[in-house]
Amino acid sequence: MSGRIECGGLTRRSDLALVEMRGFAPLSGARSEALKRFGEHAIPLSYLVVSWDAEDAENLCICLNATDLPRAEPLLAMLSNELAPRRVVVAHPVVVLTVYGPHFLERYGLANEFIDTLADHKLTVLSICSSVNSVSFVVHAKDEEATVHALSERFAWPE
């Protein structure tokens, strides 16, 4: 394990669909309303990232179970109509891979290590987010094993 960065573990969430709504006007409460509707329709979200682009337009990226996608389509269409994003992207099947700590907060440049590792292997990451104790990646299901292999070359976690 020498030279590899020690991590607490790796989790996988499979059979997901990624939905991105890109470039909508930041409306007061829009995010809250969107997320509230998923809850009202009993559609759990496995992944959520909110960001803003260079023009200060908002972007919403979520993952949900692929089996929930048919039930979510009317809700997604309604949200798309209300938010009027410049672009809506749907990809499935996707997988969310999460590498978790301990002590990620104390490891400077750790997110860059993940990004460089995946770039070195020419792997496409659809979305990435991090917290003080984890880094999560959304990848196409067909790239799951190659992504895990690439990560395992640089990072070590208990099997």
C-alpha positions in Angstrom: 0.0 0.0 0.0 3.0 2.3 0.0 2.5 5.5 -1.9 -1.3 5.2 -1.9 -3.5 7.5 0.2 -5.3 5.8 2.9 -9.1 6.2 2.9 -11.9 4.8 5.1 -13.8 3.1 2.3 -15.6 3.2 -1.0 -19.3 3.0 -1.5 -21.2 2.4 -4.7 -24.8 3.3 -5.6 -25.8 1.7 -8.9 -28.8 1.7 -11.2 -29.2 5.4 -11.0 -30.3 8.1 -13.5 -28.6 11.5 -13.6 -30.7 14.6 -14.4 -29.0 18.0 -14.8 -30.9 21.2 -15.3 -28.4 23.7 -16.5 -28.6 27.5 -16.8 -31.8 28.7 -15.2 -32.4 32.0 -13.5 -31.8 31.8 -9.7 -35.3 32.2 -8.5 -36.0 32.7 -4.8 -37.0 29.3 -3.4 -36.8 27.5 -6.7 -34.4 24.9 -5.4 -36.4 24.4 -2.3 -39.6 23.9 -4.3 -38.0 21.4 -6.6 -36.6 19.3 -3.8 -39.9 19.5 -1.9 -41.7 18.1 -4.9 -39.4 15.1 -5.1 -40.2 14.4 -1.4 -44.0 14.8 -2.0 -43.7 12.2 -4.9 -41.7 9.8 -2.6 -38.8 9.9 -5.0 -35.5 9.7 -3.1 -32.5 11.6 -4.4 -29.2 9.8 -4.1 -27.0 12.7 -5.1 -27.5 16.5 -5.2 -25.3 19.3 -6.4 -26.3 23.0 -6.9 -23.9 25.3 -8.7 -23.8 28.5 -10.7 -22.1 29.1 -14.0 -20.1 32.1 -15.3 -23.3 34.1 -16.1 -24.6 33.4 -12.5 -27.2 31.0 -13.9 -28.1 28.1 -11.6 -27.5 24.4 -12.3 -29.1 21.5 -10.5 -27.7 18.0 -10.7 -29.5 15.1 -9.1 -29.4 11.3 -9.2 -32.4 9.1 -8.6 -33.1 5.4 -8.9 -33.5 4.5 -12.5 -36.7 2.6 -11.6 -38.1 6.0 -10.3 -37.4 7.8 -13.6 -40.7 7.0 -15.3 -42.6 8.4 -12.2 -40.2 11.4 -12.1 -40.6 12.3 -15.7 -43.8 14.4 -15.3 -42.3 16.1 -12.3 -39.0 16.8 -14.2 -41.1 18.1 -17.2 -43.0 20.5 -14.9 -39.8 21.7 -13.2 -38.1 22.2 -16.6 -41.1 24.2 -17.7 -41.1 26.4 -14.5 -37.3 26.8 -14.3 -36.7 27.2 -18.1 -33.2 25.9 -18.0 -31.0 26.4 -21.1 -30.3 22.7 -21.2 -31.6 19.5 -19.6 -29.3 16.4 -19.6 -30.4 12.9 -18.6 -28.0 10.0 -18.4 -28.6 6.5 -17.3 -27.5 4.1 -16.1 -25.0 5.9 -13.9 -23.2 5.0 -10.7 -22.3 7.2 -7.7 -18.9 6.2 -6.2 -18.0 7.8 -2.9 -14.6 7.6 -1.3 -14.7 8.6 2.4 -12.3 9.6 5.1 -11.2 9.7 7.8 -9.6 13.1 8.1 -10.2 14.4 4.6 -10.4 17.9 6.0 -6.8 17.7 7.1 -5.5 16.5 3.7 -4.8 19.5 1.5 -5.1 19.0 -2.3 -7.0 15.7 -1.9 -9.8 16.6 -4.3 -7.1 17.4 -6.9 -5.6 14.0 -6.4 -8.9 12.4 -7.3 -9.4 14.6 -10.3 -5.8 14.1 -11.6 -6.1 10.3 -11.1 -9.3 10.0 -13.2 -7.9 12.4 -15.8 -4.7 10.4 -16.1 -6.9 7.4 -17.0 -9.0 9.5 -19.4 -12.2 8.6 -17.5 -15.3 10.8 -17.9 -16.8 12.1 -14.6 -20.3 13.4 -15.1 -20.3 15.2 -11.8 -18.2 15.5 -8.7 -18.8 16.8 -5.2 -16.9 16.8 -2.0 -17.4 17.4 1.7 -15.1 17.4 4.7 -15.2 13.6 4.8 -15.9 12.3 1.3 -15.6 12.8 -2.4 -18.4 11.5 -4.7 -18.2 10.9 -8.5 -21.0 10.2 -10.9 -19.8 8.0 -13.8 -21.5 6.0 -16.6 -22.2 2.5 -15.3 -20.0 1.1 -18.1 -17.1 3.0 -16.6 -17.6 1.9 -13.0 -15.0 -0.8 -12.8 -12.4 1.2 -14.7 -13.0 4.1 -12.4 -12.7 2.0 -9.2 -9.5 0.4 -10.6 -8.0 3.9 -11.4 -8.9 5.1 -7.9 -7.4 2.0 -6.3 -4.1 2.7 -7.9 -3.8 6.0 -6.0 -6.0 5.4 -2.9 -6.2 2.5 -0.5 -9.4 1.5 1.4 -10.4 -1.7 3.3 -12.0 -4.3 1.0 
